Amino acid sequence: MLSLQFPLLQIINTLSSKPKLLSPNLHNAHLSSRINPHETTSKLPLRATAQDVAVNRTVAGAGSSAEEAVLPDGLRRELMPKHVAVIMDGNRRWAKVRGLPVRAGYEAGLRSLRGLVELCCKWGIRVLTVFAFSCDNWSRPKVEIDFLMSLFEKGVEEDLESFVREEIRISVIGDFSKLPKTLQELISDAEETTKNNSQLQLIVAVSYSGKYDIVQACQSIALKVKNSLIEPKDIDESLIEQELETNCTEFPYPDLLIRTSGELRVSNFLLWQLSYTELFFLQSLWPDFGEAEFLEALCSFQQRQRRYGGHGL
């Protein structure tokens, strides 16, 4: 997965042409999140979209304030996903085909991420998880890794105030042991400072892999057994889920996974959590991902029947 920092909140107009979708059969592929009977509806800001698109205004749901949520025409509030995950693929290829340095691809991808976060806030997505840097990416050239780490660090420093102002909670998951010490400290500070924010939770997976997540959960459980805190017979799915790194969120199971660049795989991302997630694949490279592509993915998601292993209607 291709790395990106996550300074956000300046709306970037990345509206592009309608994406070239893969076969309908691939759009119907699904892996999905568990249903949480305690799901709640977020408070949403009254904002217009960057383009003057037609909108439906719907009241945010029972038990919430009387604020209205603004949605593009064609989306239904009751069918919006709570948690969207994204594999942001294609930054380097985007730069290469344009004869630009690799760093230009990451910078262009950052603009797409900023726009996506803005849209998630506007449209009521509760959790956005992005695959920023995988465990396997450590094998890339050192100069590229150093640039990405410095970009990430600079973003945290510059945009923490904006995260607080926009009520965005930042969570970072992955193996921190390989990250620069200064970056580790900045991440801890950002997580602590934004922990009570509730508009959107942005989870950034850095030095992360799905296999790593499951292994570290097993290690934690094994230690508890060793210390006689639990018995082996107590180990079940629920216990494992409590030890996964996505225990930082109320909605740990993505409803929708979006992957750009035409690749048809999940690439070691959230392997446990994607058990029932709906998959959506795009040919577009990540820097070309904008409002039109996100709307297409959401409309596709809302047209699907999620059965969670049961019978359809």
Secondary structure, 3 states (H helix, E strand, C coil): CCCCCCCCCCCCCCCCCCCCECCHHHHCCECECCCCCCCCCCCCCCCCCCCCCCEEEEECCCCCCCCEEEEECCCCHHHCCCEEEEECCCHHHHHHHCCCCHHHHHHHHHHHHHHHHHHHHHHCCCEEEEEEEEHHHHHCCHHHHHHHHHHHHHHHHHHHHHHHHCCEEEEEECCHHHCCHHHHHHHHHHHHHHCCCCCEEEEEEEEECHHHHHHHHHHHHHHHHHCCCCCHHHCCHHHHHHHCHHHHCCCCCCCEEEECCCCCCCCCCCCCCCCECEEEEECCCHHHCCHHHHHHHHHHHHCCCCCCCCCCC
